[in-house]
């Protein structure tokens, strides 16, 4: 099953930027923070952030940060 890191890795360069910008805009936060989550360097416990990541990626909430 796909998680956020594998989803992000499967995107093209422009798609990665677009995805991170959409998440950052939806959460009113920096794109750099979103990129850290996507690259597996950290994760959030914020339920709203996890829901936005799920909505925009199509990954189930429980799989976003699964290993």
N, CA, C and O atoms as a Tripos MOL2 file, in Angstrom:
@<TRIPOS>MOLECULE
protein
  268   267    67     0     0
PROTEIN
NO_CHARGES

@<TRIPOS>ATOM
      1 N           0.8600   -1.1890    0.0000 N.3       1 UNK1
      2 CA          0.0000    0.0000    0.0000 C.3       1 UNK1
      3 C           0.8990    1.2430    0.0000 C.2       1 UNK1
      4 O           1.9470    1.2720    0.6460 O.2       1 UNK1
      5 N           0.4760    2.2300   -0.7160 N.am      2 UNK2
      6 CA          1.2500    3.4650   -0.8750 C.3       2 UNK2
      7 C           1.1470    4.3710    0.3570 C.2       2 UNK2
      8 O           0.0820    4.4850    0.9650 O.2       2 UNK2
      9 N           2.2570    5.0080    0.7160 N.am      3 UNK3
     10 CA          2.2580    6.0260    1.7650 C.3       3 UNK3
     11 C           2.6730    7.3550    1.1330 C.2       3 UNK3
     12 O           2.9110    7.4220   -0.0730 O.2       3 UNK3
     13 N           2.7610    8.4020    1.9390 N.am      4 UNK4
     14 CA          3.0720    9.7260    1.4100 C.3       4 UNK4
     15 C           4.4380    9.7620    0.7380 C.2       4 UNK4
     16 O           4.5940   10.3570   -0.3290 O.2       4 UNK4
     17 N           5.4070    9.1390    1.3490 N.am      5 UNK5
     18 CA          6.7670    9.1600    0.7890 C.3       5 UNK5
     19 C           6.8250    8.4810   -0.5780 C.2       5 UNK5
     20 O           7.4440    9.0080   -1.5020 O.2       5 UNK5
     21 N           6.1930    7.3260   -0.7130 N.am      6 UNK6
     22 CA          6.2200    6.6320   -2.0110 C.3       6 UNK6
     23 C           5.3930    7.3800   -3.0450 C.2       6 UNK6
     24 O           5.7520    7.4200   -4.2220 O.2       6 UNK6
     25 N           4.2960    7.9700   -2.6130 N.am      7 UNK7
     26 CA          3.4860    8.7810   -3.5300 C.3       7 UNK7
     27 C           4.3090    9.9530   -4.0670 C.2       7 UNK7
     28 O           4.3460   10.1970   -5.2730 O.2       7 UNK7
     29 N           4.9610   10.6670   -3.1650 N.am      8 UNK8
     30 CA          5.7610   11.8240   -3.5410 C.3       8 UNK8
     31 C           6.8940   11.4110   -4.4860 C.2       8 UNK8
     32 O           7.1740   12.1010   -5.4660 O.2       8 UNK8
     33 N           7.5320   10.3000   -4.1910 N.am      9 UNK9
     34 CA          8.6320    9.8070   -5.0350 C.3       9 UNK9
     35 C           8.1740    9.4790   -6.4470 C.2       9 UNK9
     36 O           8.9540    9.5820   -7.3940 O.2       9 UNK9
     37 N           6.9200    9.0870   -6.5930 N.am     10 UNK10
     38 CA          6.4010    8.6940   -7.9080 C.3      10 UNK10
     39 C           6.0290    9.8960   -8.7890 C.2      10 UNK10
     40 O           5.8020    9.7390   -9.9880 O.2      10 UNK10
     41 N           5.9700   11.0830   -8.1990 N.am     11 UNK11
     42 CA          5.5920   12.2750   -8.9510 C.3      11 UNK11
     43 C           6.7720   12.8300   -9.7480 C.2      11 UNK11
     44 O           7.9300   12.6600   -9.3660 O.2      11 UNK11
     45 N           6.4640   13.4850  -10.8410 N.am     12 UNK12
     46 CA          7.4870   14.2020  -11.5970 C.3      12 UNK12
     47 C           7.8850   15.4660  -10.8580 C.2      12 UNK12
     48 O           7.2080   15.8810   -9.9170 O.2      12 UNK12
     49 N           8.9850   16.0810  -11.2820 N.am     13 UNK13
     50 CA          9.5120   17.2530  -10.5650 C.3      13 UNK13
     51 C           8.4710   18.3660  -10.4270 C.2      13 UNK13
     52 O           8.2650   18.8850   -9.3300 O.2      13 UNK13
     53 N           7.8210   18.7320  -11.5140 N.am     14 UNK14
     54 CA          6.8060   19.7820  -11.4620 C.3      14 UNK14
     55 C           5.6050   19.3990  -10.6220 C.2      14 UNK14
     56 O           5.0160   20.2390   -9.9420 O.2      14 UNK14
     57 N           5.2430   18.1160  -10.6730 N.am     15 UNK15
     58 CA          4.1090   17.6330   -9.8740 C.3      15 UNK15
     59 C           4.4290   17.6750   -8.3800 C.2      15 UNK15
     60 O           3.5520   17.9570   -7.5630 O.2      15 UNK15
     61 N           5.6850   17.3960   -8.0250 N.am     16 UNK16
     62 CA          6.0920   17.4560   -6.6190 C.3      16 UNK16
     63 C           5.9300   18.8720   -6.0810 C.2      16 UNK16
     64 O           5.3930   19.0770   -4.9920 O.2      16 UNK16
     65 N           6.3970   19.8390   -6.8520 N.am     17 UNK17
     66 CA          6.2900   21.2380   -6.4420 C.3      17 UNK17
     67 C           4.8310   21.6470   -6.3130 C.2      17 UNK17
     68 O           4.4440   22.2810   -5.3310 O.2      17 UNK17
     69 N           4.0270   21.2880   -7.2940 N.am     18 UNK18
     70 CA          2.6030   21.6390   -7.2800 C.3      18 UNK18
     71 C           1.9070   21.0250   -6.0690 C.2      18 UNK18
     72 O           1.1330   21.7020   -5.3910 O.2      18 UNK18
     73 N           2.1750   19.7500   -5.7920 N.am     19 UNK19
     74 CA          1.5560   19.0750   -4.6530 C.3      19 UNK19
     75 C           1.9260   19.7810   -3.3460 C.2      19 UNK19
     76 O           1.0530   20.0770   -2.5300 O.2      19 UNK19
     77 N           3.2120   20.0460   -3.1480 N.am     20 UNK20
     78 CA          3.6580   20.7070   -1.9130 C.3      20 UNK20
     79 C           3.0670   22.1020   -1.7700 C.2      20 UNK20
     80 O           2.7030   22.5140   -0.6680 O.2      20 UNK20
     81 N           2.9680   22.8290   -2.8750 N.am     21 UNK21
     82 CA          2.3760   24.1730   -2.8340 C.3      21 UNK21
     83 C           0.8990   24.1010   -2.4630 C.2      21 UNK21
     84 O           0.4220   24.9160   -1.6730 O.2      21 UNK21
     85 N           0.1730   23.1410   -3.0200 N.am     22 UNK22
     86 CA         -1.2530   22.9990   -2.7090 C.3      22 UNK22
     87 C          -1.4580   22.6770   -1.2340 C.2      22 UNK22
     88 O          -2.3300   23.2530   -0.5830 O.2      22 UNK22
     89 N          -0.6590   21.7610   -0.7100 N.am     23 UNK23
     90 CA         -0.7770   21.4010    0.7100 C.3      23 UNK23
     91 C          -0.4130   22.5990    1.5830 C.2      23 UNK23
     92 O          -1.1380   22.9240    2.5230 O.2      23 UNK23
     93 N           0.7000   23.2520    1.2790 N.am     24 UNK24
     94 CA          1.1430   24.4030    2.0620 C.3      24 UNK24
     95 C           0.0930   25.5210    2.0540 C.2      24 UNK24
     96 O          -0.1780   26.1270    3.0900 O.2      24 UNK24
     97 N          -0.4900   25.7890    0.8930 N.am     25 UNK25
     98 CA         -1.5270   26.8240    0.7980 C.3      25 UNK25
     99 C          -2.7580   26.4470    1.6210 C.2      25 UNK25
    100 O          -3.3280   27.2870    2.3180 O.2      25 UNK25
    101 N          -3.1600   25.1820    1.5350 N.am     26 UNK26
    102 CA         -4.3490   24.7320    2.2690 C.3      26 UNK26
    103 C          -4.1590   24.8140    3.7740 C.2      26 UNK26
    104 O          -5.1190   25.0190    4.5160 O.2      26 UNK26
    105 N          -2.9160   24.6530    4.2240 N.am     27 UNK27
    106 CA         -2.6280   24.6480    5.6610 C.3      27 UNK27
    107 C          -2.0020   25.9420    6.1570 C.2      27 UNK27
    108 O          -1.7230   26.0820    7.3470 O.2      27 UNK27
    109 N          -1.7790   26.8980    5.2420 N.am     28 UNK28
    110 CA         -1.1520   28.1800    5.5750 C.3      28 UNK28
    111 C           0.1820   27.9580    6.3000 C.2      28 UNK28
    112 O           0.4090   28.4600    7.4000 O.2      28 UNK28
    113 N           1.0450   27.1920    5.6420 N.am     29 UNK29
    114 CA          2.3540   26.9030    6.2090 C.3      29 UNK29
    115 C           3.3940   26.8890    5.1060 C.2      29 UNK29
    116 O           3.0510   27.0520    3.9340 O.2      29 UNK29
    117 N           4.6460   26.7000    5.4540 N.am     30 UNK30
    118 CA          5.7210   26.7520    4.4640 C.3      30 UNK30
    119 C           5.7520   25.4810    3.6130 C.2      30 UNK30
    120 O           5.4290   24.3870    4.0730 O.2      30 UNK30
    121 N           6.1500   25.6690    2.3680 N.am     31 UNK31
    122 CA          6.3080   24.5480    1.4640 C.3      31 UNK31
    123 C           7.4500   23.6470    1.9340 C.2      31 UNK31
    124 O           7.4060   22.4350    1.7240 O.2      31 UNK31
    125 N           8.4600   24.2210    2.5610 N.am     32 UNK32
    126 CA          9.5980   23.4500    3.0560 C.3      32 UNK32
    127 C           9.1650   22.4260    4.1040 C.2      32 UNK32
    128 O           9.6510   21.2940    4.1040 O.2      32 UNK32
    129 N           8.2600   22.8150    4.9900 N.am     33 UNK33
    130 CA          7.7590   21.8820    6.0080 C.3      33 UNK33
    131 C           7.0190   20.7180    5.3520 C.2      33 UNK33
    132 O           7.1880   19.5640    5.7450 O.2      33 UNK33
    133 N           6.2130   21.0270    4.3690 N.am     34 UNK34
    134 CA          5.4720   19.9850    3.6460 C.3      34 UNK34
    135 C           6.4550   19.0550    2.9350 C.2      34 UNK34
    136 O           6.2800   17.8370    2.9490 O.2      34 UNK34
    137 N           7.4750   19.6190    2.3220 N.am     35 UNK35
    138 CA          8.4750   18.8000    1.6250 C.3      35 UNK35
    139 C           9.1880   17.8540    2.5850 C.2      35 UNK35
    140 O           9.5030   16.7230    2.2120 O.2      35 UNK35
    141 N           9.4460   18.2920    3.8080 N.am     36 UNK36
    142 CA         10.0820   17.4100    4.7990 C.3      36 UNK36
    143 C           9.1960   16.1950    5.0860 C.2      36 UNK36
    144 O           9.6860   15.0690    5.1820 O.2      36 UNK36
    145 N           7.8870   16.4340    5.2210 N.am     37 UNK37
    146 CA          6.9700   15.3080    5.4420 C.3      37 UNK37
    147 C           7.0080   14.3640    4.2480 C.2      37 UNK37
    148 O           7.0930   13.1460    4.4050 O.2      37 UNK37
    149 N           6.9420   14.9430    3.0530 N.am     38 UNK38
    150 CA          6.8870   14.1430    1.8270 C.3      38 UNK38
    151 C           8.1440   13.3150    1.6150 C.2      38 UNK38
    152 O           8.0840   12.2230    1.0500 O.2      38 UNK38
    153 N           9.2790   13.8290    2.0630 N.am     39 UNK39
    154 CA         10.5480   13.1210    1.8940 C.3      39 UNK39
    155 C          10.8510   12.1770    3.0560 C.2      39 UNK39
    156 O          11.8700   11.4870    3.0490 O.2      39 UNK39
    157 N           9.9720   12.1480    4.0480 N.am     40 UNK40
    158 CA         10.1380   11.2340    5.1730 C.3      40 UNK40
    159 C          11.0380   11.7320    6.2780 C.2      40 UNK40
    160 O          11.4700   10.9450    7.1200 O.2      40 UNK40
    161 N          11.3390   13.0390    6.2990 N.am     41 UNK41
    162 CA         12.2240   13.6030    7.3230 C.3      41 UNK41
    163 C          11.4870   14.0010    8.5900 C.2      41 UNK41
    164 O          12.1140   14.4290    9.5590 O.2      41 UNK41
    165 N          10.2010   13.8690    8.5970 N.am     42 UNK42
    166 CA          9.4020   14.2230    9.7570 C.3      42 UNK42
    167 C           7.9490   13.9240    9.4550 C.2      42 UNK42
    168 O           7.5970   13.5680    8.3310 O.2      42 UNK42
    169 N           7.1180   14.0690   10.4510 N.am     43 UNK43
    170 CA          5.6900   13.8900   10.2290 C.3      43 UNK43
    171 C           4.9260   14.7670   11.2010 C.2      43 UNK43
    172 O           5.4550   15.2120   12.2190 O.2      43 UNK43
    173 N           3.6920   14.9980   10.8680 N.am     44 UNK44
    174 CA          2.8310   15.8190   11.7100 C.3      44 UNK44
    175 C           1.8030   14.9430   12.4110 C.2      44 UNK44
    176 O           1.4260   13.8800   11.9160 O.2      44 UNK44
    177 N           1.3640   15.4050   13.5580 N.am     45 UNK45
    178 CA          0.2720   14.7400   14.2630 C.3      45 UNK45
    179 C          -1.0250   15.5310   14.1140 C.2      45 UNK45
    180 O          -2.0780   15.1160   14.5970 O.2      45 UNK45
    181 N          -0.9330   16.6740   13.4400 N.am     46 UNK46
    182 CA         -2.0850   17.5430   13.2290 C.3      46 UNK46
    183 C          -3.1000   16.8370   12.3160 C.2      46 UNK46
    184 O          -2.8030   16.5290   11.1620 O.2      46 UNK46
    185 N          -4.2880   16.5890   12.8500 N.am     47 UNK47
    186 CA         -5.3040   15.8420   12.1040 C.3      47 UNK47
    187 C          -5.7450   16.5620   10.8350 C.2      47 UNK47
    188 O          -5.9980   15.9210    9.8140 O.2      47 UNK47
    189 N          -5.8380   17.8860   10.8920 N.am     48 UNK48
    190 CA         -6.2280   18.6430    9.7000 C.3      48 UNK48
    191 C          -5.1760   18.4840    8.6090 C.2      48 UNK48
    192 O          -5.5190   18.2890    7.4430 O.2      48 UNK48
    193 N          -3.9110   18.5630    8.9710 N.am     49 UNK49
    194 CA         -2.8310   18.4220    7.9980 C.3      49 UNK49
    195 C          -2.8490   17.0300    7.3700 C.2      49 UNK49
    196 O          -2.6840   16.8900    6.1580 O.2      49 UNK49
    197 N          -3.0470   16.0140    8.1860 N.am     50 UNK50
    198 CA         -3.0990   14.6470    7.6700 C.3      50 UNK50
    199 C          -4.2870   14.4750    6.7400 C.2      50 UNK50
    200 O          -4.1840   13.7900    5.7230 O.2      50 UNK50
    201 N          -5.4120   15.0900    7.0780 N.am     51 UNK51
    202 CA         -6.5960   14.9940    6.2160 C.3      51 UNK51
    203 C          -6.3520   15.6850    4.8720 C.2      51 UNK51
    204 O          -6.7410   15.1610    3.8280 O.2      51 UNK51
    205 N          -5.7140   16.8520    4.8930 N.am     52 UNK52
    206 CA         -5.4020   17.5650    3.6490 C.3      52 UNK52
    207 C          -4.4580   16.7350    2.7900 C.2      52 UNK52
    208 O          -4.6610   16.6150    1.5820 O.2      52 UNK52
    209 N          -3.4270   16.1610    3.4040 N.am     53 UNK53
    210 CA         -2.5050   15.2940    2.6650 C.3      53 UNK53
    211 C          -3.2550   14.1310    2.0240 C.2      53 UNK53
    212 O          -2.9980   13.7750    0.8740 O.2      53 UNK53
    213 N          -4.1740   13.5490    2.7660 N.am     54 UNK54
    214 CA         -4.9710   12.4400    2.2610 C.3      54 UNK54
    215 C          -5.8670   12.8810    1.1080 C.2      54 UNK54
    216 O          -5.9310   12.2150    0.0750 O.2      54 UNK54
    217 N          -6.5500   13.9950    1.2890 N.am     55 UNK55
    218 CA         -7.4670   14.4950    0.2620 C.3      55 UNK55
    219 C          -6.7480   14.7980   -1.0470 C.2      55 UNK55
    220 O          -7.2510   14.4750   -2.1230 O.2      55 UNK55
    221 N          -5.5790   15.4150   -0.9590 N.am     56 UNK56
    222 CA         -4.8670   15.8370   -2.1680 C.3      56 UNK56
    223 C          -4.0670   14.7140   -2.8230 C.2      56 UNK56
    224 O          -3.7690   14.7760   -4.0160 O.2      56 UNK56
    225 N          -3.7230   13.6950   -2.0520 N.am     57 UNK57
    226 CA         -2.9390   12.5870   -2.6190 C.3      57 UNK57
    227 C          -3.7880   11.3620   -2.9570 C.2      57 UNK57
    228 O          -3.4030   10.5450   -3.7930 O.2      57 UNK57
    229 N          -4.9290   11.2420   -2.3120 N.am     58 UNK58
    230 CA         -5.7630   10.0590   -2.5130 C.3      58 UNK58
    231 C          -5.3500    8.8840   -1.6370 C.2      58 UNK58
    232 O          -5.8810    7.7830   -1.7810 O.2      58 UNK58
    233 N          -4.4070    9.1140   -0.7320 N.am     59 UNK59
    234 CA         -3.9400    8.0590    0.1730 C.3      59 UNK59
    235 C          -4.8330    8.0650    1.4100 C.2      59 UNK59
    236 O          -5.1330    9.1320    1.9450 O.2      59 UNK59
    237 N          -5.2640    6.8860    1.8760 N.am     60 UNK60
    238 CA         -6.0750    6.8470    3.1100 C.3      60 UNK60
    239 C          -5.3160    7.4610    4.2890 C.2      60 UNK60
    240 O          -4.0980    7.3170    4.3920 O.2      60 UNK60
    241 N          -6.0310    8.1330    5.1610 N.am     61 UNK61
    242 CA         -5.4520    8.8250    6.3150 C.3      61 UNK61
    243 C          -4.5020    7.9160    7.0910 C.2      61 UNK61
    244 O          -3.4010    8.3310    7.4550 O.2      61 UNK61
    245 N          -4.9190    6.6960    7.3390 N.am     62 UNK62
    246 CA         -4.1140    5.7870    8.1530 C.3      62 UNK62
    247 C          -2.8270    5.3300    7.4730 C.2      62 UNK62
    248 O          -1.9590    4.7410    8.1170 O.2      62 UNK62
    249 N          -2.7010    5.5980    6.1750 N.am     63 UNK63
    250 CA         -1.5170    5.1800    5.4210 C.3      63 UNK63
    251 C          -0.5400    6.3300    5.1400 C.2      63 UNK63
    252 O           0.5570    6.0890    4.6360 O.2      63 UNK63
    253 N          -0.9130    7.5520    5.4510 N.am     64 UNK64
    254 CA         -0.0790    8.7120    5.0980 C.3      64 UNK64
    255 C           1.3600    8.5440    5.5920 C.2      64 UNK64
    256 O           2.2980    8.7200    4.8140 O.2      64 UNK64
    257 N           1.5480    8.2110    6.8570 N.am     65 UNK65
    258 CA          2.8970    8.0810    7.4070 C.3      65 UNK65
    259 C           3.2560    6.6400    7.7490 C.2      65 UNK65
    260 O           4.1870    6.3980    8.5170 O.2      65 UNK65
    261 N           2.5260    5.6850    7.1850 N.am     66 UNK66
    262 CA          2.8240    4.2650    7.4360 C.3      66 UNK66
    263 C           4.1750    3.9020    6.8370 C.2      66 UNK66
    264 O           4.5860    4.4730    5.8260 O.2      66 UNK66
    265 N           4.8550    2.9690    7.4510 N.am     67 UNK67
    266 CA          6.1770    2.5320    6.9490 C.3      67 UNK67
    267 C           6.0220    1.3650    6.0190 C.2      67 UNK67
    268 O           7.0130    0.8560    5.4960 O.2      67 UNK67
@<TRIPOS>BOND
     1     1     2 1
     2     2     3 1
     3     3     4 2
     4     3     5 am
     5     5     6 1
     6     6     7 1
     7     7     8 2
     8     7     9 am
     9     9    10 1
    10    10    11 1
    11    11    12 2
    12    11    13 am
    13    13    14 1
    14    14    15 1
    15    15    16 2
    16    15    17 am
    17    17    18 1
    18    18    19 1
    19    19    20 2
    20    19    21 am
    21    21    22 1
    22    22    23 1
    23    23    24 2
    24    23    25 am
    25    25    26 1
    26    26    27 1
    27    27    28 2
    28    27    29 am
    29    29    30 1
    30    30    31 1
    31    31    32 2
    32    31    33 am
    33    33    34 1
    34    34    35 1
    35    35    36 2
    36    35    37 am
    37    37    38 1
    38    38    39 1
    39    39    40 2
    40    39    41 am
    41    41    42 1
    42    42    43 1
    43    43    44 2
    44    43    45 am
    45    45    46 1
    46    46    47 1
    47    47    48 2
    48    47    49 am
    49    49    50 1
    50    50    51 1
    51    51    52 2
    52    51    53 am
    53    53    54 1
    54    54    55 1
    55    55    56 2
    56    55    57 am
    57    57    58 1
    58    58    59 1
    59    59    60 2
    60    59    61 am
    61    61    62 1
    62    62    63 1
    63    63    64 2
    64    63    65 am
    65    65    66 1
    66    66    67 1
    67    67    68 2
    68    67    69 am
    69    69    70 1
    70    70    71 1
    71    71    72 2
    72    71    73 am
    73    73    74 1
    74    74    75 1
    75    75    76 2
    76    75    77 am
    77    77    78 1
    78    78    79 1
    79    79    80 2
    80    79    81 am
    81    81    82 1
    82    82    83 1
    83    83    84 2
    84    83    85 am
    85    85    86 1
    86    86    87 1
    87    87    88 2
    88    87    89 am
    89    89    90 1
    90    90    91 1
    91    91    92 2
    92    91    93 am
    93    93    94 1
    94    94    95 1
    95    95    96 2
    96    95    97 am
    97    97    98 1
    98    98    99 1
    99    99   100 2
   100    99   101 am
   101   101   102 1
   102   102   103 1
   103   103   104 2
   104   103   105 am
   105   105   106 1
   106   106   107 1
   107   107   108 2
   108   107   109 am
   109   109   110 1
   110   110   111 1
   111   111   112 2
   112   111   113 am
   113   113   114 1
   114   114   115 1
   115   115   116 2
   116   115   117 am
   117   117   118 1
   118   118   119 1
   119   119   120 2
   120   119   121 am
   121   121   122 1
   122   122   123 1
   123   123   124 2
   124   123   125 am
   125   125   126 1
   126   126   127 1
   127   127   128 2
   128   127   129 am
   129   129   130 1
   130   130   131 1
   131   131   132 2
   132   131   133 am
   133   133   134 1
   134   134   135 1
   135   135   136 2
   136   135   137 am
   137   137   138 1
   138   138   139 1
   139   139   140 2
   140   139   141 am
   141   141   142 1
   142   142   143 1
   143   143   144 2
   144   143   145 am
   145   145   146 1
   146   146   147 1
   147   147   148 2
   148   147   149 am
   149   149   150 1
   150   150   151 1
   151   151   152 2
   152   151   153 am
   153   153   154 1
   154   154   155 1
   155   155   156 2
   156   155   157 am
   157   157   158 1
   158   158   159 1
   159   159   160 2
   160   159   161 am
   161   161   162 1
   162   162   163 1
   163   163   164 2
   164   163   165 am
   165   165   166 1
   166   166   167 1
   167   167   168 2
   168   167   169 am
   169   169   170 1
   170   170   171 1
   171   171   172 2
   172   171   173 am
   173   173   174 1
   174   174   175 1
   175   175   176 2
   176   175   177 am
   177   177   178 1
   178   178   179 1
   179   179   180 2
   180   179   181 am
   181   181   182 1
   182   182   183 1
   183   183   184 2
   184   183   185 am
   185   185   186 1
   186   186   187 1
   187   187   188 2
   188   187   189 am
   189   189   190 1
   190   190   191 1
   191   191   192 2
   192   191   193 am
   193   193   194 1
   194   194   195 1
   195   195   196 2
   196   195   197 am
   197   197   198 1
   198   198   199 1
   199   199   200 2
   200   199   201 am
   201   201   202 1
   202   202   203 1
   203   203   204 2
   204   203   205 am
   205   205   206 1
   206   206   207 1
   207   207   208 2
   208   207   209 am
   209   209   210 1
   210   210   211 1
   211   211   212 2
   212   211   213 am
   213   213   214 1
   214   214   215 1
   215   215   216 2
   216   215   217 am
   217   217   218 1
   218   218   219 1
   219   219   220 2
   220   219   221 am
   221   221   222 1
   222   222   223 1
   223   223   224 2
   224   223   225 am
   225   225   226 1
   226   226   227 1
   227   227   228 2
   228   227   229 am
   229   229   230 1
   230   230   231 1
   231   231   232 2
   232   231   233 am
   233   233   234 1
   234   234   235 1
   235   235   236 2
   236   235   237 am
   237   237   238 1
   238   238   239 1
   239   239   240 2
   240   239   241 am
   241   241   242 1
   242   242   243 1
   243   243   244 2
   244   243   245 am
   245   245   246 1
   246   246   247 1
   247   247   248 2
   248   247   249 am
   249   249   250 1
   250   250   251 1
   251   251   252 2
   252   251   253 am
   253   253   254 1
   254   254   255 1
   255   255   256 2
   256   255   257 am
   257   257   258 1
   258   258   259 1
   259   259   260 2
   260   259   261 am
   261   261   262 1
   262   262   263 1
   263   263   264 2
   264   263   265 am
   265   265   266 1
   266   266   267 1
   267   267   268 2
@<TRIPOS>SUBSTRUCTURE
     1 UNK1         2 RESIDUE 1 A UNK
     2 UNK2         6 RESIDUE 1 A UNK
     3 UNK3        10 RESIDUE 1 A UNK
     4 UNK4        14 RESIDUE 1 A UNK
     5 UNK5        18 RESIDUE 1 A UNK
     6 UNK6        22 RESIDUE 1 A UNK
     7 UNK7        26 RESIDUE 1 A UNK
     8 UNK8        30 RESIDUE 1 A UNK
     9 UNK9        34 RESIDUE 1 A UNK
    10 UNK10       38 RESIDUE 1 A UNK
    11 UNK11       42 RESIDUE 1 A UNK
    12 UNK12       46 RESIDUE 1 A UNK
    13 UNK13       50 RESIDUE 1 A UNK
    14 UNK14       54 RESIDUE 1 A UNK
    15 UNK15       58 RESIDUE 1 A UNK
    16 UNK16       62 RESIDUE 1 A UNK
    17 UNK17       66 RESIDUE 1 A UNK
    18 UNK18       70 RESIDUE 1 A UNK
    19 UNK19       74 RESIDUE 1 A UNK
    20 UNK20       78 RESIDUE 1 A UNK
    21 UNK21       82 RESIDUE 1 A UNK
    22 UNK22       86 RESIDUE 1 A UNK
    23 UNK23       90 RESIDUE 1 A UNK
    24 UNK24       94 RESIDUE 1 A UNK
    25 UNK25       98 RESIDUE 1 A UNK
    26 UNK26      102 RESIDUE 1 A UNK
    27 UNK27      106 RESIDUE 1 A UNK
    28 UNK28      110 RESIDUE 1 A UNK
    29 UNK29      114 RESIDUE 1 A UNK
    30 UNK30      118 RESIDUE 1 A UNK
    31 UNK31      122 RESIDUE 1 A UNK
    32 UNK32      126 RESIDUE 1 A UNK
    33 UNK33      130 RESIDUE 1 A UNK
    34 UNK34      134 RESIDUE 1 A UNK
    35 UNK35      138 RESIDUE 1 A UNK
    36 UNK36      142 RESIDUE 1 A UNK
    37 UNK37      146 RESIDUE 1 A UNK
    38 UNK38      150 RESIDUE 1 A UNK
    39 UNK39      154 RESIDUE 1 A UNK
    40 UNK40      158 RESIDUE 1 A UNK
    41 UNK41      162 RESIDUE 1 A UNK
    42 UNK42      166 RESIDUE 1 A UNK
    43 UNK43      170 RESIDUE 1 A UNK
    44 UNK44      174 RESIDUE 1 A UNK
    45 UNK45      178 RESIDUE 1 A UNK
    46 UNK46      182 RESIDUE 1 A UNK
    47 UNK47      186 RESIDUE 1 A UNK
    48 UNK48      190 RESIDUE 1 A UNK
    49 UNK49      194 RESIDUE 1 A UNK
    50 UNK50      198 RESIDUE 1 A UNK
    51 UNK51      202 RESIDUE 1 A UNK
    52 UNK52      206 RESIDUE 1 A UNK
    53 UNK53      210 RESIDUE 1 A UNK
    54 UNK54      214 RESIDUE 1 A UNK
    55 UNK55      218 RESIDUE 1 A UNK
    56 UNK56      222 RESIDUE 1 A UNK
    57 UNK57      226 RESIDUE 1 A UNK
    58 UNK58      230 RESIDUE 1 A UNK
    59 UNK59      234 RESIDUE 1 A UNK
    60 UNK60      238 RESIDUE 1 A UNK
    61 UNK61      242 RESIDUE 1 A UNK
    62 UNK62      246 RESIDUE 1 A UNK
    63 UNK63      250 RESIDUE 1 A UNK
    64 UNK64      254 RESIDUE 1 A UNK
    65 UNK65      258 RESIDUE 1 A UNK
    66 UNK66      262 RESIDUE 1 A UNK
    67 UNK67      266 RESIDUE 1 A UNK
